[in-house]
């Protein structure tokens, strides 16, 4: 006589472990969990050590509070003595929402947004590099975690200061994804907002022209115009003009010296102008001049323009456009006056270089260039390097490494263009 075995339905408690393991095994959730835990640990340590200051965020918070109270946004210190607001009035409107909250709550929210932007941004960048740039390379945690490790010094500083660079990079990547999905309205609006927050990203506008993306360019310009007009509802027409005039003056003052000539303020030491001046022009031009900066920037622009036109001639597709777009984003910290955490903008290039360096065909010669460049970019661990850390800062190793990464990635891209791609 046959026996019939009756299977009882699994209880919710039985299903829970398998569901958890399914989540853990699904790429790239392990990265999300581990980076989330690391960020939480840093959050706790910052509080325990009394270092949860977020001094850059304090400036945004103070600007938002000043706007609510009808006080000046520009030319005054918000928080620290050097905490001058240098962003568009529209950003002050955004952070006015934060100013309604107690500072500790608002700062914690900013910390959370930076963490989410980094984790989700890295996931998106990894997917874009694998699927668009490397023709569907298999997903792997190794390059993802290596890239995070290389950038963790800048991430830690970003979290400690509460800056917006990682959030802006996230916006730029999301905008690019929308453009690649043929959604120019959404992509153009997000890109326009990013440019409003940091006008340095105007370097992308000539790329849109070279690529003849007129519709996208129109959306970007309309978004920027709208963002410039929105504060009129709060300041009035005349007040809005004055506010934007003060903003332009603040930006001009901030970028007045792009070539490092000595002293304790090392922000300009990482610009490409400082490197070329120290390597060549200091023997012919002393002191450095604005003409020198303009000439170097013009040469860089010509090379990038030629690179874009070469790509158009070889393969006129969105794959090339996406690389050119993120190449320009990664170069922004090298051509403007910025702090070290702004070099997070080069993470897409770092991701691409890490992936290519792990590829067997390139490994023999590529690692000899990649390792020192990645160390220059993300290896300045002050507590571990000691005096070498100061020397690294003084010679502008971060800027040199980032510019070198951009050049090496471009060379690799040109080599890859020899082989026709099916990815558009």
Secondary structure as UniProt FT lines:
FT   HELIX           12..25
FT   TURN            27..28
FT   HELIX           29..48
FT   TURN            49..50
FT   HELIX           55..69
FT   TURN            81..82
FT   HELIX           89..99
FT   HELIX           103..128
FT   HELIX           129..133
FT   HELIX           141..161
FT   HELIX           165..180
FT   TURN            181..182
FT   HELIX           184..197
FT   HELIX           199..202
FT   HELIX           203..210
FT   TURN            211..212
FT   HELIX           214..230
FT   HELIX           232..254
FT   HELIX           267..270
FT   HELIX           272..279
FT   HELIX           281..283
FT   HELIX           290..314
FT   HELIX           318..335
FT   HELIX           340..346
FT   HELIX           347..357
FT   HELIX           360..378
FT   HELIX           382..385
FT   HELIX           387..394
FT   TURN            395..396
FT   HELIX           397..416
FT   TURN            417..418
//
